[in-house]
Amino acid sequence: QVQPAESGGGVVQAGDSLTLSCSVSGGTFVGDDMVAWYRQAPGKEREVIGTITWDAGSRHYADSMRGRFTNYRNYHENRAWLDLNGLKPWDTAIYYCNIQRSSVVDWGQGAQVTVSS
């Protein structure tokens, strides 16, 4: 079963940075894929952070996420990344990468990021 596999989460202090990684369990990223990063804070709806197209590497961000977060991909490593900089306590959430393609791909387990003040 093809599924995203997120890693790199952890417990950090406010102001720290983290880099999350996304690979494809049971498969690989392919040309027409779009990788979308989301997060879900406790008691809140899942919200989109940004997207990147696999082939061209074209990136877009939600307005509220622009500035501290950067998503990119390494085509040859077959892996996508999300840099989280200047983390705040309210960034505490489970972070997910979602693979958007013509066939449905399930959500992965996500990566827990906890930011202490």
C-alpha contacts under 8 A as a table, 3 or more apart, distances in Angstrom:
res1	aa1	res2	aa2	distance
1	Q	25	S	7.59
1	Q	26	G	5.67
2	V	24	V	6.63
2	V	25	S	5.65
2	V	26	G	4.67
2	V	27	G	5.66
2	V	105	V	6.47
2	V	106	D	7.50
3	Q	24	V	5.73
3	Q	25	S	5.17
3	Q	26	G	6.67
3	Q	27	G	7.84
3	Q	105	V	6.09
3	Q	106	D	5.72
3	Q	107	W	6.52
3	Q	108	G	5.83
4	P	22	C	6.40
4	P	23	S	5.77
4	P	24	V	4.59
4	P	25	S	5.77
4	P	97	C	6.57
4	P	98	N	6.65
4	P	99	I	6.87
4	P	106	D	7.69
4	P	107	W	6.63
4	P	108	G	5.04
5	A	22	C	5.48
5	A	23	S	5.22
5	A	24	V	5.77
5	A	25	S	5.88
5	A	97	C	7.87
5	A	108	G	5.77
5	A	109	Q	7.08
5	A	110	G	7.28
6	E	20	L	6.89
6	E	21	S	5.55
6	E	22	C	4.56
6	E	23	S	6.67
6	E	96	Y	6.70
6	E	97	C	6.77
6	E	108	G	7.09
6	E	109	Q	7.14
6	E	110	G	5.44
6	E	111	A	5.67
7	S	20	L	5.71
7	S	21	S	5.24
7	S	22	C	6.60
7	S	110	G	7.56
7	S	111	A	5.68
8	G	18	L	7.27
8	G	19	T	6.14
8	G	20	L	4.58
8	G	21	S	6.12
8	G	111	A	6.77
9	G	18	L	7.26
9	G	19	T	7.71
9	G	20	L	6.31
9	G	111	A	4.96
9	G	112	Q	5.14
9	G	113	V	4.98
10	G	111	A	7.90
10	G	112	Q	6.26
10	G	113	V	5.10
10	G	114	T	6.23
11	V	113	V	6.06
11	V	114	T	4.67
11	V	115	V	5.92
11	V	116	S	7.41
12	V	16	D	6.26
12	V	17	S	7.83
12	V	113	V	7.76
12	V	114	T	6.28
12	V	115	V	5.03
12	V	116	S	6.27
13	Q	16	D	5.68
13	Q	87	L	7.58
13	Q	115	V	5.28
13	Q	116	S	4.79
13	Q	117	S	6.03
14	A	86	G	6.95
14	A	87	L	5.31
14	A	88	K	5.01
14	A	89	P	6.23
14	A	115	V	5.80
14	A	116	S	5.82
14	A	117	S	5.29
15	G	85	N	7.27
15	G	86	G	4.23
15	G	87	L	4.93
15	G	88	K	6.45
16	D	85	N	6.51
16	D	86	G	5.52
16	D	87	L	5.60
17	S	83	D	7.36
17	S	84	L	5.39
17	S	85	N	4.41
17	S	86	G	5.89
17	S	87	L	6.15
18	L	83	D	6.03
18	L	84	L	5.16
18	L	85	N	6.68
19	T	81	W	6.74
19	T	82	L	5.60
19	T	83	D	4.44
19	T	84	L	6.00
20	L	81	W	5.54
20	L	82	L	5.04
20	L	83	D	6.41
20	L	84	L	7.83
20	L	111	A	7.66
21	S	79	R	6.85
21	S	80	A	5.79
21	S	81	W	4.52
21	S	82	L	6.47
22	C	79	R	5.66
22	C	80	A	4.96
22	C	81	W	6.06
22	C	97	C	6.38
23	S	28	T	7.50
23	S	29	F	7.85
23	S	78	N	6.81
23	S	79	R	4.91
23	S	80	A	6.53
24	V	27	G	5.42
24	V	28	T	5.28
24	V	29	F	6.61
24	V	79	R	7.78
25	S	28	T	7.52
28	T	78	N	6.71
29	F	33	D	6.53
29	F	54	W	7.22
29	F	78	N	6.27
29	F	79	R	7.76
30	V	33	D	5.66
30	V	54	W	7.01
30	V	55	D	7.70
31	G	54	W	5.89
31	G	55	D	4.93
32	D	53	T	7.32
32	D	54	W	6.55
32	D	55	D	6.52
32	D	101	R	6.71
33	D	53	T	6.18
33	D	54	W	5.39
33	D	55	D	7.49
33	D	99	I	6.52
33	D	100	Q	5.69
33	D	101	R	5.17
34	M	51	T	6.73
34	M	52	I	5.73
34	M	53	T	4.39
34	M	54	W	5.67
34	M	99	I	5.99
34	M	100	Q	5.08
34	M	101	R	6.76
35	V	51	T	5.54
35	V	52	I	5.31
35	V	53	T	6.26
35	V	54	W	6.88
35	V	80	A	7.59
35	V	97	C	6.50
35	V	98	N	5.71
35	V	99	I	4.91
35	V	100	Q	6.25
36	A	48	V	7.31
36	A	49	I	7.50
36	A	50	G	5.81
36	A	51	T	4.24
36	A	52	I	6.53
36	A	97	C	5.52
36	A	98	N	5.02
36	A	99	I	6.47
36	A	100	Q	7.34
37	W	48	V	6.07
37	W	49	I	5.35
37	W	50	G	5.46
37	W	51	T	6.17
37	W	82	L	7.77
37	W	95	Y	7.15
37	W	96	Y	5.65
37	W	97	C	4.44
37	W	98	N	6.22
38	Y	46	R	6.54
38	Y	47	E	5.43
38	Y	48	V	4.27
38	Y	49	I	5.17
38	Y	50	G	7.30
38	Y	95	Y	5.75
38	Y	96	Y	5.10
38	Y	97	C	6.23
38	Y	98	N	7.54
39	R	46	R	5.55
39	R	47	E	5.52
39	R	48	V	6.53
39	R	49	I	7.02
39	R	93	A	5.97
39	R	94	I	5.48
39	R	95	Y	4.26
39	R	96	Y	5.89
40	Q	44	K	6.27
40	Q	45	E	6.02
40	Q	46	R	4.29
40	Q	47	E	6.30
40	Q	93	A	5.19
40	Q	94	I	5.31
40	Q	95	Y	6.57
41	A	44	K	5.36
41	A	45	E	7.29
41	A	46	R	7.30
41	A	90	W	8.00
41	A	91	D	7.54
41	A	92	T	6.16
41	A	93	A	4.05
41	A	94	I	6.42
42	P	93	A	6.55
48	V	62	A	6.61
49	I	61	Y	5.91
49	I	62	A	5.54
49	I	65	M	5.69
49	I	69	F	7.98
50	G	59	R	7.22
50	G	60	H	5.42
50	G	61	Y	3.99
50	G	62	A	5.75
50	G	65	M	7.60
50	G	71	N	7.16
51	T	59	R	5.62
51	T	60	H	5.30
51	T	61	Y	6.43
51	T	71	N	7.36
52	I	57	G	5.62
52	I	58	S	5.31
52	I	59	R	4.40
52	I	60	H	6.55
52	I	71	N	7.04
52	I	72	Y	6.79
52	I	73	R	7.75
53	T	56	A	5.85
53	T	57	G	4.91
53	T	58	S	5.25
53	T	59	R	6.76
54	W	57	G	5.41
54	W	58	S	7.81
54	W	73	R	7.26
54	W	75	Y	7.52
55	D	75	Y	7.92
57	G	72	Y	7.05
57	G	73	R	6.91
59	R	71	N	7.31
59	R	72	Y	7.60
61	Y	65	M	6.31
61	Y	66	R	5.82
62	A	65	M	5.29
62	A	66	R	6.34
63	D	66	R	5.41
65	M	68	R	6.91
65	M	69	F	6.49
66	R	69	F	6.42
67	G	70	T	7.66
68	R	84	L	6.25
68	R	85	N	5.15
68	R	86	G	6.50
69	F	82	L	6.87
69	F	83	D	5.51
69	F	84	L	4.86
69	F	85	N	6.16
70	T	82	L	5.66
70	T	83	D	5.05
70	T	84	L	6.89
71	N	80	A	7.45
71	N	81	W	5.59
71	N	82	L	4.35
71	N	83	D	6.24
72	Y	80	A	5.91
72	Y	81	W	5.38
72	Y	82	L	6.57
73	R	78	N	7.61
73	R	79	R	5.84
73	R	80	A	4.08
73	R	81	W	5.76
74	N	77	E	5.37
74	N	78	N	5.91
74	N	79	R	5.48
74	N	80	A	6.17
74	N	81	W	7.98
75	Y	78	N	5.07
75	Y	79	R	6.82
76	H	79	R	7.93
84	L	87	L	6.56
87	L	91	D	6.30
87	L	115	V	6.77
88	K	91	D	5.33
88	K	92	T	7.60
88	K	115	V	6.23
88	K	116	S	7.83
88	K	117	S	7.54
89	P	92	T	5.73
89	P	114	T	7.39
89	P	115	V	4.68
89	P	116	S	5.62
89	P	117	S	5.96
90	W	93	A	7.97
90	W	115	V	7.49
91	D	113	V	7.59
91	D	114	T	7.49
91	D	115	V	6.71
92	T	112	Q	7.76
92	T	113	V	5.41
92	T	114	T	4.56
92	T	115	V	5.42
93	A	112	Q	6.06
93	A	113	V	5.56
93	A	114	T	6.65
94	I	110	G	5.79
94	I	111	A	5.35
94	I	112	Q	4.35
94	I	113	V	6.04
95	Y	110	G	5.27
95	Y	111	A	5.10
95	Y	112	Q	6.25
95	Y	113	V	7.12
96	Y	107	W	7.61
96	Y	108	G	6.90
96	Y	109	Q	7.39
96	Y	110	G	4.48
96	Y	111	A	6.50
97	C	107	W	7.70
97	C	108	G	7.44
97	C	110	G	7.21
98	N	105	V	7.74
98	N	106	D	7.92
98	N	107	W	6.16
98	N	108	G	7.62
99	I	105	V	6.26
100	Q	103	S	7.97
100	Q	104	V	7.35
100	Q	105	V	7.05
101	R	104	V	6.71
101	R	105	V	7.54
